[in-house]
Amino acid sequence: MVLNGTVRVDFGSSETLRKPEKYPMQSRILREGEVLHVLSECPYRLTALEDCRIIEVGDKHDNEPVRIEDDYGRKNAEQS
């Protein structure tokens, strides 16, 4: 949920990573008050288009995120 600002969300289905040509990533712009539900184990990426605050809620608290790409050089837990 976007509390304020604007964010682009790129997201896919559970098949996107295995068959990206058949199940490509989609993109959506979210503004204040808008919500996007991305199912568990589906890839997604948030990009702030301006200063923003978001609420992100996950349902699998015992799993670390799997980073496919990261602009800040963070690694997955198993790569540390």
N, C-alpha and C positions, 0 to 999 in steps of 0.2 A: 504494500500500500504506500502510495506517495503522500507524505504529509505536506510537503511543499516542494516547489521546483518542477523540473522536467527531467525524465530519465528515459533512455531507450533500452528496451529489453529485447535481446535476441534469444530465442528459445526454440527447442526442438522436441521431438517425441522420443519415446524409449528406443526407437529404431534409428534415429538420426546418426548416431556415432558409427553404427554398423553399415548403414546404407544411405549416406548423405545425398546421393543423387536421386534417390526415390523419396526420401523423407528430409527435405532441406530445412535448415533453420528458417524461422519466421522472425519478423521484426515488428515491434509495436512501440509507439511513443505513449508514455503515461504522464499525466499531469496531476496536479493536486487533487486528492480524493479518489483517484482511480486505483483499481486493484487488478492484478493479473495472477491467476492461479496456475502454477507450473507443477505438474505431477512429479512425485518422487522419482528419482533416478533418471530424470530428463535433463539434458544440458540446458544451461541458460547463462547469460552474461548481462550484467547491468552496466550501463554507461551513462554517467551524469552529463546532461546537455547544458546544465547550469547548476549552480549550488542547489542542493536538494537534501531533504531528509526523507528516509524511507523506513518502513518497518518490514523486515524480512523474517518469516517464520518457517522453520523446517520441522519435519515430523520424525527425523531419524537422528536424535541427539547423540547417539553413540558412534556415528560414522563421521570421519573427517571428509571434507569436500575433496573431490577429485578435480584438480586443476588441469585443464587441457591447454590453456593459454593464460598467461598472467603478465600484465604490463609492469608489475612491481617486483618480479624475480622471486616470488614466493614459490615454494616447492610443496609437493604432496608429502604427507607424513612418511611414506615409505621411501621417498627420495632424499630425506634429510640425513 
